[in-house]
Amino acid sequence: MDVRYKQYEPDVLKKLQQTQLGILKDFIAICEKYELDYIMLGGTGIGVIRHQGFIPWDDDIDVAMPRKDYDAFLAVIEQEMGDKYHIQTPLTDKDYPCNVTHMQKKGTKFVPYVSKDLKCELCISIDIFALDNMADDPRLRTRQLKRTWVLNKLIYLCGTGKPIIPLKGWKKTVAAALCQIAHFGLKVLHIKPAFLYSLLLKEAKRYNDQETKYMNAFEVTMSHRAYLTKDELYPLKTFKYEGIDVTMPNKYDTYLKRLFGDYMTPPPEDKRVNHCPYILDFGEEE
């Protein structure tokens, strides 16, 4: 089966989206209490502008925060809502081989097919990304992007040697073989996700003590296009998403076109992507 897309039963998808929306509401409540900035990121941003809510077939929510706000959020989430949620990174879960920060709802399960062989506990969650300064010098910017890209891939290869490879023919065969070799090498050398993640954080935050024009979410797949200038980000704008107020970049159209091109035209069904769950468990009803 294609592990990049699954057509849900409508009532199941609706329930999943409502559960994720509940997590988002709690996230926003903490942000508002502590005056923390965030934006709706990537495909979730498309949902805000094109649908005023979820993209109809989508099954996740992505947000991004400037690093100082991200750090402040992580510092208070346990005391504020530790009974309902836990934060998952390679630093909080040694078996988690991913770079994305999850705000996970306790007592639930959401395991995509692509992640079914991982040893970590995966729950219904929203994804939180940090925005870090990106070098203004094009040469240094390219180096920062390349290093973070490599570290992102190595973190995931700690957990599996069979990632999704968006190639065809001999190129896919070669890439698959290299991934298997890298996975085996990381295991033999006992290199853990937390070690690589710490290197990723160091590289992502390299220019945070400098005033730069650009910010980027280096952990996203399309990080080479996920950058924002400060005036593209601020002042934040408020929109409706499934009936609640959310914030978007000031120049959201510029940002979304940079990421996706013509984002207002929905893709054909054979180009749609979601997380295709292998296990989905809503836990005890509230």
C-alpha beads as a LAMMPS data file, in Angstrom:
LAMMPS data file: protein, C-alpha beads

286 atoms
285 bonds

1 atom types
1 bond types

-500.0 500.0 xlo xhi
-500.0 500.0 ylo yhi
-500.0 500.0 zlo zhi

Masses

1 110.0

Atoms # bond

1 1 1 0.000 0.000 0.000
2 1 1 1.014 3.640 -0.441
3 1 1 2.142 4.662 3.053
4 1 1 1.868 8.350 2.183
5 1 1 -1.935 8.508 1.970
6 1 1 -4.958 6.764 3.424
7 1 1 -8.594 7.530 2.814
8 1 1 -10.240 7.515 6.237
9 1 1 -13.770 6.633 7.129
10 1 1 -15.332 10.120 7.410
11 1 1 -16.398 9.752 11.039
12 1 1 -12.928 8.492 12.063
13 1 1 -11.141 11.389 10.359
14 1 1 -13.569 13.872 11.899
15 1 1 -12.955 12.450 15.369
16 1 1 -9.190 12.545 14.853
17 1 1 -9.310 16.148 13.651
18 1 1 -11.463 17.176 16.602
19 1 1 -9.020 15.516 19.000
20 1 1 -6.121 17.379 17.401
21 1 1 -8.122 20.597 17.486
22 1 1 -8.560 20.100 21.236
23 1 1 -4.778 19.817 21.615
24 1 1 -4.352 22.994 19.548
25 1 1 -6.818 24.866 21.764
26 1 1 -4.835 23.894 24.856
27 1 1 -1.599 24.896 23.125
28 1 1 -3.049 28.303 22.244
29 1 1 -4.363 28.771 25.785
30 1 1 -0.825 28.408 27.151
31 1 1 0.566 30.715 24.454
32 1 1 -1.985 33.376 25.313
33 1 1 -1.397 33.046 29.062
34 1 1 2.361 33.514 28.687
35 1 1 2.206 35.858 25.662
36 1 1 4.082 33.462 23.367
37 1 1 4.111 33.880 19.586
38 1 1 3.301 31.054 17.175
39 1 1 2.170 30.594 13.569
40 1 1 0.283 27.857 11.782
41 1 1 2.893 26.134 9.639
42 1 1 3.043 24.467 6.248
43 1 1 -0.050 22.545 5.187
44 1 1 -1.893 23.711 8.289
45 1 1 -1.298 27.249 7.056
46 1 1 -2.881 26.277 3.737
47 1 1 -5.842 24.980 5.704
48 1 1 -6.217 28.334 7.460
49 1 1 -6.289 30.351 4.242
50 1 1 -7.921 27.938 1.771
51 1 1 -10.394 26.128 4.033
52 1 1 -10.565 28.160 7.252
53 1 1 -9.820 24.860 8.968
54 1 1 -8.361 21.450 8.192
55 1 1 -7.527 20.539 4.634
56 1 1 -10.388 18.018 4.216
57 1 1 -8.140 14.922 4.031
58 1 1 -5.424 16.151 6.422
59 1 1 -4.721 14.442 9.734
60 1 1 -2.212 16.635 11.549
61 1 1 -1.582 20.159 12.820
62 1 1 1.775 21.927 12.526
63 1 1 2.740 25.087 14.392
64 1 1 6.009 27.004 14.658
65 1 1 7.344 29.298 17.365
66 1 1 10.380 31.600 17.590
67 1 1 12.998 29.703 19.598
68 1 1 12.638 31.874 22.718
69 1 1 8.872 31.276 22.748
70 1 1 9.364 27.569 22.024
71 1 1 11.759 27.275 24.982
72 1 1 9.356 29.194 27.220
73 1 1 6.504 26.882 26.180
74 1 1 8.503 23.750 26.994
75 1 1 9.379 25.242 30.389
76 1 1 5.710 25.570 31.443
77 1 1 3.783 22.803 29.656
78 1 1 4.398 20.216 32.381
79 1 1 3.118 22.411 35.204
80 1 1 0.220 23.712 33.127
81 1 1 -1.075 20.529 31.478
82 1 1 1.260 17.693 32.392
83 1 1 -1.746 15.595 33.375
84 1 1 -2.990 15.599 29.758
85 1 1 0.125 15.913 27.611
86 1 1 3.771 15.050 27.364
87 1 1 6.388 16.571 25.104
88 1 1 8.272 14.139 22.914
89 1 1 11.716 14.870 21.478
90 1 1 14.818 12.662 21.314
91 1 1 15.852 14.327 24.583
92 1 1 12.693 13.225 26.422
93 1 1 12.327 9.820 24.732
94 1 1 15.559 7.989 23.922
95 1 1 13.736 5.717 21.448
96 1 1 12.215 8.589 19.434
97 1 1 14.232 8.931 16.185
98 1 1 12.574 12.057 14.819
99 1 1 13.405 15.741 14.915
100 1 1 9.827 17.004 15.301
101 1 1 8.581 18.043 18.749
102 1 1 5.280 16.330 19.560
103 1 1 2.733 17.650 22.043
104 1 1 1.214 14.223 22.674
105 1 1 -2.127 13.458 24.279
106 1 1 -1.646 10.831 26.960
107 1 1 -3.674 7.637 26.692
108 1 1 -3.982 7.731 22.878
109 1 1 -2.078 6.118 20.022
110 1 1 -1.338 7.302 16.498
111 1 1 1.264 5.221 14.665
112 1 1 1.717 5.922 10.931
113 1 1 2.601 2.974 8.674
114 1 1 5.995 4.527 7.999
115 1 1 6.674 4.496 11.761
116 1 1 5.230 1.093 12.640
117 1 1 8.641 -0.469 13.344
118 1 1 9.814 2.294 15.684
119 1 1 10.120 1.459 19.387
120 1 1 8.877 4.774 20.759
121 1 1 5.362 5.556 21.959
122 1 1 3.462 7.637 19.398
123 1 1 0.219 9.345 20.373
124 1 1 -2.298 11.706 18.826
125 1 1 -0.428 14.996 18.837
126 1 1 0.338 18.297 17.212
127 1 1 3.787 19.063 15.818
128 1 1 5.725 22.049 17.150
129 1 1 8.699 23.510 15.279
130 1 1 11.168 26.141 16.457
131 1 1 12.103 29.124 14.307
132 1 1 15.807 29.961 14.513
133 1 1 17.904 32.674 12.943
134 1 1 19.389 31.813 9.577
135 1 1 22.680 33.277 8.407
136 1 1 22.448 36.334 6.158
137 1 1 25.609 35.367 4.264
138 1 1 24.451 33.058 1.395
139 1 1 27.485 30.789 1.789
140 1 1 26.937 30.354 5.537
141 1 1 23.205 29.962 4.988
142 1 1 23.771 27.115 2.529
143 1 1 26.165 25.418 4.953
144 1 1 23.621 25.705 7.785
145 1 1 20.869 24.253 5.605
146 1 1 23.048 21.335 4.445
147 1 1 24.221 20.443 7.939
148 1 1 20.736 20.514 9.438
149 1 1 19.379 18.484 6.493
150 1 1 21.987 15.751 7.013
151 1 1 21.388 15.633 10.781
152 1 1 17.619 15.468 10.277
153 1 1 18.045 12.421 8.033
154 1 1 20.533 10.693 10.335
155 1 1 18.216 11.091 13.330
156 1 1 15.475 9.233 11.472
157 1 1 17.884 6.571 10.203
158 1 1 18.684 5.734 13.819
159 1 1 15.199 4.242 14.029
160 1 1 14.731 2.662 10.628
161 1 1 16.677 1.900 7.470
162 1 1 13.520 2.100 5.353
163 1 1 12.397 5.734 5.097
164 1 1 10.085 7.025 2.370
165 1 1 12.299 7.789 -0.621
166 1 1 10.696 10.144 -3.201
167 1 1 12.754 8.785 -6.094
168 1 1 12.276 6.218 -8.845
169 1 1 14.309 3.569 -10.648
170 1 1 18.005 3.094 -9.957
171 1 1 18.221 6.298 -7.947
172 1 1 15.693 4.916 -5.471
173 1 1 17.540 1.589 -5.325
174 1 1 20.853 3.288 -4.583
175 1 1 19.293 5.625 -2.014
176 1 1 17.560 2.704 -0.285
177 1 1 20.846 0.798 -0.071
178 1 1 22.643 3.826 1.373
179 1 1 19.900 4.265 3.971
180 1 1 20.255 0.644 5.061
181 1 1 24.031 1.011 5.323
182 1 1 23.694 4.233 7.323
183 1 1 21.140 2.633 9.661
184 1 1 23.410 -0.343 10.258
185 1 1 26.420 1.903 10.798
186 1 1 24.602 4.040 13.349
187 1 1 23.601 0.900 15.274
188 1 1 27.101 -0.554 15.195
189 1 1 28.571 2.717 16.450
190 1 1 25.833 3.020 19.118
191 1 1 24.923 6.520 17.946
192 1 1 21.626 7.540 19.506
193 1 1 18.983 10.029 18.309
194 1 1 19.578 12.277 21.333
195 1 1 23.238 12.782 20.377
196 1 1 22.404 13.711 16.787
197 1 1 19.496 15.879 17.935
198 1 1 21.817 17.834 20.219
199 1 1 24.073 18.470 17.201
200 1 1 21.023 19.554 15.204
201 1 1 20.007 22.029 17.903
202 1 1 23.518 23.446 18.029
203 1 1 23.551 24.017 14.281
204 1 1 19.991 25.371 14.120
205 1 1 20.718 27.869 16.921
206 1 1 24.157 28.861 15.601
207 1 1 23.119 32.446 14.740
208 1 1 20.521 33.073 17.442
209 1 1 22.842 35.460 19.282
210 1 1 23.068 37.615 16.138
211 1 1 20.530 39.916 14.535
212 1 1 19.775 38.367 11.144
213 1 1 17.212 39.044 8.433
214 1 1 16.001 35.458 8.141
215 1 1 14.375 32.845 10.373
216 1 1 13.801 29.195 9.507
217 1 1 12.210 26.030 10.816
218 1 1 15.195 23.810 10.089
219 1 1 13.370 20.640 11.132
220 1 1 10.791 20.728 8.329
221 1 1 11.270 18.626 5.208
222 1 1 11.413 21.661 2.907
223 1 1 13.677 23.769 5.101
224 1 1 15.384 25.327 2.059
225 1 1 12.034 27.019 1.325
226 1 1 10.666 27.331 4.853
227 1 1 12.478 30.544 5.736
228 1 1 10.862 33.858 6.651
229 1 1 12.215 37.363 6.866
230 1 1 11.362 39.199 10.074
231 1 1 9.024 41.563 8.225
232 1 1 7.298 38.594 6.581
233 1 1 6.655 37.182 10.029
234 1 1 5.651 40.280 11.989
235 1 1 3.209 41.664 12.885
236 1 1 1.249 38.427 13.157
237 1 1 -2.231 38.274 11.648
238 1 1 -5.274 36.552 13.116
239 1 1 -7.522 34.198 11.155
240 1 1 -10.213 31.640 11.910
241 1 1 -9.397 27.925 11.938
242 1 1 -12.291 25.580 12.667
243 1 1 -13.960 28.514 14.425
244 1 1 -11.051 29.466 16.691
245 1 1 -8.610 32.368 16.385
246 1 1 -5.114 31.420 15.204
247 1 1 -2.121 33.468 14.074
248 1 1 -0.345 33.500 10.733
249 1 1 2.684 35.346 9.340
250 1 1 2.118 38.945 8.318
251 1 1 2.974 38.112 4.681
252 1 1 1.443 34.644 4.706
253 1 1 0.813 34.629 0.957
254 1 1 4.515 35.198 0.193
255 1 1 5.452 32.463 2.659
256 1 1 2.944 29.864 1.415
257 1 1 3.782 30.507 -2.246
258 1 1 7.477 30.040 -1.460
259 1 1 6.693 26.682 0.131
260 1 1 3.982 25.334 -2.147
261 1 1 3.579 27.488 -5.261
262 1 1 -0.121 27.712 -6.180
263 1 1 -1.372 26.659 -2.760
264 1 1 -4.965 27.805 -3.405
265 1 1 -5.552 25.021 -5.955
266 1 1 -6.167 21.659 -4.211
267 1 1 -4.040 18.785 -5.553
268 1 1 -5.614 15.837 -7.406
269 1 1 -6.422 12.838 -5.236
270 1 1 -3.352 10.877 -6.370
271 1 1 -1.093 13.682 -5.083
272 1 1 -2.641 13.964 -1.623
273 1 1 -0.582 13.123 1.440
274 1 1 -1.483 12.313 5.034
275 1 1 -0.032 10.143 7.793
276 1 1 -1.784 6.878 6.951
277 1 1 -2.200 5.351 10.444
278 1 1 -1.221 1.765 11.186
279 1 1 -2.617 2.110 14.725
280 1 1 -5.174 4.708 15.832
281 1 1 -6.602 4.606 19.345
282 1 1 -8.531 7.487 20.903
283 1 1 -8.160 6.099 24.403
284 1 1 -10.799 6.627 27.055
285 1 1 -13.584 8.991 26.146
286 1 1 -13.583 12.243 28.092

Bonds

1 1 1 2
2 1 2 3
3 1 3 4
4 1 4 5
5 1 5 6
6 1 6 7
7 1 7 8
8 1 8 9
9 1 9 10
10 1 10 11
11 1 11 12
12 1 12 13
13 1 13 14
14 1 14 15
15 1 15 16
16 1 16 17
17 1 17 18
18 1 18 19
19 1 19 20
20 1 20 21
21 1 21 22
22 1 22 23
23 1 23 24
24 1 24 25
25 1 25 26
26 1 26 27
27 1 27 28
28 1 28 29
29 1 29 30
30 1 30 31
31 1 31 32
32 1 32 33
33 1 33 34
34 1 34 35
35 1 35 36
36 1 36 37
37 1 37 38
38 1 38 39
39 1 39 40
40 1 40 41
41 1 41 42
42 1 42 43
43 1 43 44
44 1 44 45
45 1 45 46
46 1 46 47
47 1 47 48
48 1 48 49
49 1 49 50
50 1 50 51
51 1 51 52
52 1 52 53
53 1 53 54
54 1 54 55
55 1 55 56
56 1 56 57
57 1 57 58
58 1 58 59
59 1 59 60
60 1 60 61
61 1 61 62
62 1 62 63
63 1 63 64
64 1 64 65
65 1 65 66
66 1 66 67
67 1 67 68
68 1 68 69
69 1 69 70
70 1 70 71
71 1 71 72
72 1 72 73
73 1 73 74
74 1 74 75
75 1 75 76
76 1 76 77
77 1 77 78
78 1 78 79
79 1 79 80
80 1 80 81
81 1 81 82
82 1 82 83
83 1 83 84
84 1 84 85
85 1 85 86
86 1 86 87
87 1 87 88
88 1 88 89
89 1 89 90
90 1 90 91
91 1 91 92
92 1 92 93
93 1 93 94
94 1 94 95
95 1 95 96
96 1 96 97
97 1 97 98
98 1 98 99
99 1 99 100
100 1 100 101
101 1 101 102
102 1 102 103
103 1 103 104
104 1 104 105
105 1 105 106
106 1 106 107
107 1 107 108
108 1 108 109
109 1 109 110
110 1 110 111
111 1 111 112
112 1 112 113
113 1 113 114
114 1 114 115
115 1 115 116
116 1 116 117
117 1 117 118
118 1 118 119
119 1 119 120
120 1 120 121
121 1 121 122
122 1 122 123
123 1 123 124
124 1 124 125
125 1 125 126
126 1 126 127
127 1 127 128
128 1 128 129
129 1 129 130
130 1 130 131
131 1 131 132
132 1 132 133
133 1 133 134
134 1 134 135
135 1 135 136
136 1 136 137
137 1 137 138
138 1 138 139
139 1 139 140
140 1 140 141
141 1 141 142
142 1 142 143
143 1 143 144
144 1 144 145
145 1 145 146
146 1 146 147
147 1 147 148
148 1 148 149
149 1 149 150
150 1 150 151
151 1 151 152
152 1 152 153
153 1 153 154
154 1 154 155
155 1 155 156
156 1 156 157
157 1 157 158
158 1 158 159
159 1 159 160
160 1 160 161
161 1 161 162
162 1 162 163
163 1 163 164
164 1 164 165
165 1 165 166
166 1 166 167
167 1 167 168
168 1 168 169
169 1 169 170
170 1 170 171
171 1 171 172
172 1 172 173
173 1 173 174
174 1 174 175
175 1 175 176
176 1 176 177
177 1 177 178
178 1 178 179
179 1 179 180
180 1 180 181
181 1 181 182
182 1 182 183
183 1 183 184
184 1 184 185
185 1 185 186
186 1 186 187
187 1 187 188
188 1 188 189
189 1 189 190
190 1 190 191
191 1 191 192
192 1 192 193
193 1 193 194
194 1 194 195
195 1 195 196
196 1 196 197
197 1 197 198
198 1 198 199
199 1 199 200
200 1 200 201
201 1 201 202
202 1 202 203
203 1 203 204
204 1 204 205
205 1 205 206
206 1 206 207
207 1 207 208
208 1 208 209
209 1 209 210
210 1 210 211
211 1 211 212
212 1 212 213
213 1 213 214
214 1 214 215
215 1 215 216
216 1 216 217
217 1 217 218
218 1 218 219
219 1 219 220
220 1 220 221
221 1 221 222
222 1 222 223
223 1 223 224
224 1 224 225
225 1 225 226
226 1 226 227
227 1 227 228
228 1 228 229
229 1 229 230
230 1 230 231
231 1 231 232
232 1 232 233
233 1 233 234
234 1 234 235
235 1 235 236
236 1 236 237
237 1 237 238
238 1 238 239
239 1 239 240
240 1 240 241
241 1 241 242
242 1 242 243
243 1 243 244
244 1 244 245
245 1 245 246
246 1 246 247
247 1 247 248
248 1 248 249
249 1 249 250
250 1 250 251
251 1 251 252
252 1 252 253
253 1 253 254
254 1 254 255
255 1 255 256
256 1 256 257
257 1 257 258
258 1 258 259
259 1 259 260
260 1 260 261
261 1 261 262
262 1 262 263
263 1 263 264
264 1 264 265
265 1 265 266
266 1 266 267
267 1 267 268
268 1 268 269
269 1 269 270
270 1 270 271
271 1 271 272
272 1 272 273
273 1 273 274
274 1 274 275
275 1 275 276
276 1 276 277
277 1 277 278
278 1 278 279
279 1 279 280
280 1 280 281
281 1 281 282
282 1 282 283
283 1 283 284
284 1 284 285
285 1 285 286
